[in-house]
């Protein structure tokens, strides 16, 4: 234990932590920092003044409850709850795109740490295992890494939740969701996932993804897990997209 602490101390001296966004040095005195972002950058990631939808995690001005959220009206959204760092706009959108374009594993890991802290604050701790939304081998080859999988590692660092990154697998190639309409997105993913490795019977499963827009991917993952015996499904995403007021 003493040796490990000494190694950590030496590493912090040789490689002091820097903010993932602006790269400023982070003060060692800030022990309550949820991830490697400076406080000013952390505050720009989310609109803290708007209430968060208790179901999908979107921040919507004037939101009175889950029933009023314009993004939760599709019947295919059967997950119980979702946690998002913020809406897919501004600085958060900039950083999510940076993560994906650069294959930035450090940024993905820190997003995961932030999500882990958010899950704890939201009381979503009854999770038996977590899994990333899978991607087909060709997309993984093009991007060089699997962002949702790395985010799971960050969540595990903060929560200790068990990860199974082989739980879900794709059954076929699908079209790119961003080029499709709302109805086409749900049809595109219908039956596109399966439980491949492990059992979810009687378990609460956390599914992790980088962005939730229409909710089609989350909806398909939820249906697949519930059909395999899961009792409930939560979602954790870096950003919540869609038409937000």
N, C-alpha and C positions, 0 to 999 in steps of 0.2 A: 504493500500500500504506500509506504513512504517513497519507494523508488518511483512508483507511478506518479505521485504528486510532484516529485522532483523533475521527472521528464516533462510533465505538463507545464511546469513553471519555466523550464528551459525553452520549451517550444514557444511559449508566450513571449519570452524575451527576444528570441531570434526572429519570430514571425508574429508580431503583435497584431491583434485582430483589427480589420478595417471594415468600414461600411461597404456592403455589397453593391450599393448604388453609387455613392459619391467618392468612395475609397478614402475617406478621412479616417484617422486613427480613432478607435473607440476607447473611451476611458475605462480603465480597469475598475474604477469605483462603482460603475453602473452594473451592479450584480443582478438587478431585476430585469435587465434587457432580455426580451424574449427570443431574439435572434441577432445575427450580425448586421444590423442596420442601425445607423445613428438615429437619435430621437427625431430630428427634423424630417429625415427621409421616411421614417416609419409612419409619421403622421400624415404624409402625403399619399400613402398607399390606399387609404380608405376614407370614405365620406362618413366620419363619425357622427355628424349631426343628423343624418337620416336614419330612421329605424330600420332594423334588419328583419326581413321576413323570417318567421320561425320555421318555415318549411324549406325554402330554397336558398336562403342566405343572402338574397339580393337586398341592397339598400335602396328603398323607395321613399321619396318624400311624401308625407301625408299618409303613410301606410297605417291602417288601423288594426290590421291583423292578417293572418294567412289568407283568409277568404278574399281580401281586397287586393292581393298581390297579382298584378297582371301577368306574371310569368308562371303562375302555379295553376292555371286553369285547364291545362291539358290533362285528360284522364289517364294518360300514360305515365304520369309522374307518381309512381307508387312508393318511392322511398319515403321513409318516415321523417327524416330531417336532413338538413345540409348546412355545412359551415363553409363560408367563403371569406377570403381576406377583404374583398371589396368588389365593386363593379368593374367590369372590363372597360376601363377608360382611363385617361390621364396617365399618371405615373405608373400605376399598376399595370395597365396595358403595355406601356413602354417596356417595363421590366419583364413581363411574361414573354413578349416578342423577343426581347434580348436573350432570354433563357433558351428559347426554342431555336433561334437563328444561330446562336453561338454554341449550342450544345453545352450551356453553362451549368455544370453539375453542382457547383458551389451555390449558385443562386437557387436552383431547384431544392437543394438540401435546406437552405435557410427558409424558403417558402414553407417547406414541410415542418420546420421547427415552429414557425408562426402558426400554422394550422394546428399543430399539437397543442400549443398554448390555448388557442381558441376553442378547441374541443373540450379541454379541461374546464375553461371558464363557462362554457355552455352546458356543462354537466353531462356531456356525452362520453361517459367513461365505462359504460357497460358493454364494451366491444370485445368480442372473442377473437377476432382476427381481422386484418385489413388486407386489401389487395388493390393493385393499380389497374386501371382500365388498360386492357392489352392493345397492342398495335401489331400489325402484321410485319413479317420479317423485312419486307422491302422498305417500309417506312422507317423502321429502326436502323436499317443500313444507311439510309439517306441522311437521317438526323444525327446518327452516331451515338445516341444514348436514349434512354427511356425516361423522360422527365417525371412521369407519375410514379415510377418505381423509386427514383431517387428521393422524391417528396415523401414517400412512405418511410424511407430511412430517417428523414428529419422528424417525422411524426413519432416514430419509434423512440428516437432519442429523448423526446419530451414526455412520452406517455408510457413507454414500455409495451405497447400493443404488439402482439405477434403478427408477423407479416408472412403472407404466402403469395409470392409474385408469380406463381404458376397456376393459381386457382382458376382464373378465367383465361380462355383462349378464343381467338376468332375462328369462325367456321368457314369463312370465305372472304375474298377481297371485296371491299365496299367502295362506293364513290366518295369523293371528298365532300364532307358535310357542308362546308362553307359555300358551295356553289348550288345548294339545293334549297327549295322552299321548305316551310315548316312541315307540311304533310309528307313531302318527299324524304325529309330527314328521318322521320319515324319509319317509313316504309323501307328505306335504304338499310336500316339496321335491324329490321325484323328478323329474328332468328340468327343473327350474325355472331352471337356469343354462346359459349357453352362452359359448364364447369368441367375442367380437365383433370385437375390434381387436388385431392383433398375432399373432405366432407364439410358441408355447411349445415347439416341437419340440426335443428334446435339452436342455432347460433345467431348472434348479432354480428353482421358484417359491415365493415367500413370500406367503401369504394373510393379510391382517390383518382383525381384527374386534374389536368392543368386548368381547363376552362369548361364551364357549363353554359351553353347558349340556349338552344331550344329545349334541352333536357332529354333529347332522344337517346343519346348514349347512356346517360344515367338511368333512363327508363328501361332500356333493354337489359342493362346489367342487373337492375332490380328484379325484373320479371324472371330472368334466368336464375338468380339466386333464390328467390322465393319458391320457384318451381322445384328447386333442388332441396328444399326443406329449411331454408333460413327463416328465422322468425321475424326479423326486421333488417332493414338496410339503411345505413346512413351514407351520406356523401360528404366528401371534403374536397374543395377545389380552390385553386389559387384565386380565380376570378369568376364572377357571375356575369355572363353576357346577356344579350337579348335587348328588346326594346323597352328601355327603362324610362320612366317619367322623371 
